[in-house]
Amino acid sequence: MGDMSGPYLIRGSVSLPEAELMWRFSRSSGPGGQHVNTSDSQVELRFDLARTEALPEVWKARALERLAGRLVDGVIAVRASEHRSQWRNREAAAVRLAALLAEATAPPPKPRRATRIPRGINERRLREKKQRSDTKRGRTGRDWS
């Protein structure tokens, strides 16, 4: 099938270093007939986030904080078994890991600047509420005789 299509970019010029990726293969469940019983197509990709030198320190600290619930001893694991071929599962796992790290290392969003509601909008809202109230009040059966 050829080479992997790496390197997998996280953001900018930072990519996943192939030397720091740990791959594990096992038999996958699901469709595939007898083929599944003989091939190790499920892929588990592990990346030592705590010890990596590939990420800038700021990104690393941010990722360690945001992914704390998914880390085991500073290592993040991603599993892929949706394809029948090991090669495609490797691709899927690497892309998923790169996307996860890109999201985890993204800078925090800018804080929202508080703005005042314009007086005209507030007055219009109150006027529409009053009209609705009058409409509903007009529906009562008091005047029916």
C-alpha positions in Angstrom: 0.0 0.0 0.0 3.0 2.4 0.2 4.2 4.7 2.9 2.1 6.4 5.5 1.0 9.9 4.5 2.7 11.6 7.6 4.0 13.9 9.0 0.7 14.8 10.8 0.5 18.5 11.3 -0.8 19.7 14.6 -0.8 23.4 13.9 1.5 25.7 12.0 4.8 23.9 11.4 4.5 21.6 14.5 3.9 18.0 13.6 3.7 14.6 15.4 7.2 13.1 15.5 7.1 9.6 14.1 9.8 8.5 16.5 7.7 9.3 19.5 4.6 7.5 18.3 4.0 4.0 19.9 1.8 1.7 17.8 0.0 -1.5 19.1 -2.0 -3.8 16.9 -4.7 -6.3 17.9 -7.5 -8.2 16.4 -10.5 -6.0 15.7 -14.1 -6.9 16.3 -16.9 -6.1 13.9 -17.4 -6.9 10.2 -14.9 -8.7 8.1 -15.8 -12.4 8.2 -12.9 -14.8 8.6 -10.5 -12.1 7.7 -11.0 -10.5 11.2 -9.9 -13.7 12.9 -6.5 -13.7 11.2 -5.4 -10.1 11.0 -4.4 -7.5 13.6 -6.3 -4.6 12.1 -7.2 -2.6 15.3 -4.7 0.1 16.0 -3.9 1.8 19.3 -1.6 4.8 19.0 0.1 6.1 22.1 1.9 9.4 22.5 3.9 10.5 25.6 2.6 14.0 26.0 4.4 14.6 29.3 7.9 13.8 27.9 7.7 15.0 24.3 10.1 17.6 23.0 8.2 18.2 19.8 5.7 20.6 21.3 6.5 24.1 22.6 6.3 24.3 26.4 3.2 26.6 26.4 1.3 24.2 24.2 2.5 21.2 26.2 1.3 22.7 29.5 -2.1 23.6 27.9 -2.6 20.1 26.4 -1.6 18.4 29.7 -4.2 20.6 31.5 -7.0 20.1 29.0 -6.4 16.4 28.4 -5.8 15.5 32.1 -8.9 13.2 32.2 -7.6 11.2 29.2 -4.0 10.8 30.2 -2.5 7.8 31.9 0.9 8.6 33.3 1.2 11.5 30.8 0.5 9.2 27.8 -2.5 9.8 25.6 -4.0 6.8 23.7 -6.2 6.8 20.6 -7.8 3.7 19.1 -9.1 3.0 15.6 -10.8 -0.1 14.3 -13.4 1.2 11.9 -11.6 0.0 8.7 -10.8 -3.5 7.7 -7.2 -2.7 6.8 -4.5 -2.0 9.4 -3.0 0.7 7.2 -6.3 2.7 7.0 -6.8 2.3 10.8 -3.2 3.7 11.3 -4.1 6.7 9.2 -7.3 7.2 11.1 -5.6 7.0 14.5 -2.8 9.4 13.6 -5.2 11.9 12.1 -7.5 11.6 15.2 -4.5 12.1 17.6 -3.3 15.2 15.6 -6.8 16.7 15.7 -7.0 16.0 19.4 -3.7 17.7 20.1 -4.6 20.6 17.8 -7.7 21.3 19.8 -6.0 20.8 23.1 -3.1 23.2 22.3 -5.3 25.9 20.8 -5.1 29.3 22.5 -8.0 30.1 24.8 -10.8 32.2 23.2 -10.7 36.0 23.7 -12.8 37.1 26.7 -16.2 38.5 25.8 -16.4 42.3 26.0 -19.5 43.3 27.9 -21.7 45.6 25.8 -24.8 47.6 26.8 -28.2 46.7 25.2 -29.3 49.8 23.2 -32.3 51.6 24.8 -34.4 51.3 21.5 -34.2 47.5 21.6 -35.2 47.3 25.2 -38.1 49.7 24.6 -39.3 47.7 21.6 -39.2 44.5 23.6 -41.3 46.1 26.4 -43.8 47.6 23.8 -44.2 44.1 22.2 -44.7 42.5 25.6 -47.4 45.1 26.3 -49.2 44.4 23.0 -49.1 40.7 23.6 -50.5 41.2 27.1 -53.4 43.3 25.7 -54.1 40.7 23.0 -54.3 37.9 25.6 -56.4 40.1 28.0 -58.8 40.7 25.2 -59.5 37.0 24.9 -61.1 36.6 28.3 -64.8 35.8 28.4 -65.9 38.6 30.7 -67.9 40.5 28.1 -69.8 37.5 26.7 -73.5 37.4 27.6 
